[in-house]
Amino acid sequence: MPSDSTALFIEHRRSLVEYAATIVGSRTQAEDLVQEAWLRFDRADRRLVKEPLAYLYRIVRNLALDGHRTIVRDSRIISSADFDDISAMAGAATPSPEFVALYKDELRTLREALAELPLRTRVAFSMHRLGGYKLREIAGHLDISVTLAQTLVADAAEHCRRRLGWR
């Protein structure tokens, strides 16, 4: 028999997903957020929670807003177009002399910046920005939440931007 909190979640899951989807604009992402919210809700000390349903909605709202802010911040920091030349170079057997002359220092700085990152952050960033993987795929590969995958990519992008002096 499900616990009271499980029954509450099951009963309101659909409305929680709809609520999250209105904030993030994606039903798929909303599903992930609601699942993450449930995990946080289930770990919370519910003796301190007077209104469990309101608390669950608050968790969903906060996760959705955090995820949205991360995406907006990430898109302002570095766009995928910023790395088109670098990924083209990664795929090319021999870069052109013009490319080498223009981007030698920036490429060295970028490699150094990536090497400074923790392995998981570096992998998430490389998969997303250079490999074109979706955040959900990265989360599955690293066995983390989609929200954490977003955070790792954004943190790496911010670090690279700072090191490259793109502020």
Secondary structure in CASP SS format (residue, H / E / C, confidence):
PFRMAT SS
TARGET T0000
AUTHOR 0000-0000-0000
METHOD secondary structure of the structure
MODEL  1
M C 1.00
P C 1.00
S C 1.00
D H 1.00
S H 1.00
T H 1.00
A H 1.00
L H 1.00
F H 1.00
I H 1.00
E H 1.00
H H 1.00
R H 1.00
R H 1.00
S H 1.00
L H 1.00
V H 1.00
E H 1.00
Y H 1.00
A H 1.00
A H 1.00
T H 1.00
I H 1.00
V H 1.00
G C 1.00
S C 1.00
R H 1.00
T H 1.00
Q H 1.00
A H 1.00
E H 1.00
D H 1.00
L H 1.00
V H 1.00
Q H 1.00
E H 1.00
A H 1.00
W H 1.00
L H 1.00
R H 1.00
F H 1.00
D H 1.00
R H 1.00
A C 1.00
D C 1.00
R H 1.00
R H 1.00
L H 1.00
V C 1.00
K C 1.00
E C 1.00
P H 1.00
L H 1.00
A H 1.00
Y H 1.00
L H 1.00
Y H 1.00
R H 1.00
I H 1.00
V H 1.00
R H 1.00
N H 1.00
L H 1.00
A H 1.00
L H 1.00
D H 1.00
G H 1.00
H H 1.00
R H 1.00
T H 1.00
I H 1.00
V H 1.00
R H 1.00
D H 1.00
S H 1.00
R H 1.00
I H 1.00
I C 1.00
S C 1.00
S H 1.00
A H 1.00
D H 1.00
F H 1.00
D H 1.00
D H 1.00
I H 1.00
S H 1.00
A H 1.00
M H 1.00
A H 1.00
G H 1.00
A C 1.00
A C 1.00
T C 1.00
P C 1.00
S C 1.00
P H 1.00
E H 1.00
F H 1.00
V H 1.00
A H 1.00
L H 1.00
Y H 1.00
K H 1.00
D H 1.00
E H 1.00
L H 1.00
R H 1.00
T H 1.00
L H 1.00
R H 1.00
E H 1.00
A H 1.00
L H 1.00
A H 1.00
E H 1.00
L C 1.00
P C 1.00
L H 1.00
R H 1.00
T H 1.00
R H 1.00
V H 1.00
A H 1.00
F H 1.00
S H 1.00
M H 1.00
H H 1.00
R H 1.00
L H 1.00
G C 1.00
G C 1.00
Y C 1.00
K C 1.00
L H 1.00
R H 1.00
E H 1.00
I H 1.00
A H 1.00
G H 1.00
H H 1.00
L H 1.00
D C 1.00
I C 1.00
S C 1.00
V H 1.00
T H 1.00
L H 1.00
A H 1.00
Q H 1.00
T H 1.00
L H 1.00
V H 1.00
A H 1.00
D H 1.00
A H 1.00
A H 1.00
E H 1.00
H H 1.00
C H 1.00
R H 1.00
R H 1.00
R H 1.00
L H 1.00
G C 1.00
W C 1.00
R C 1.00
END
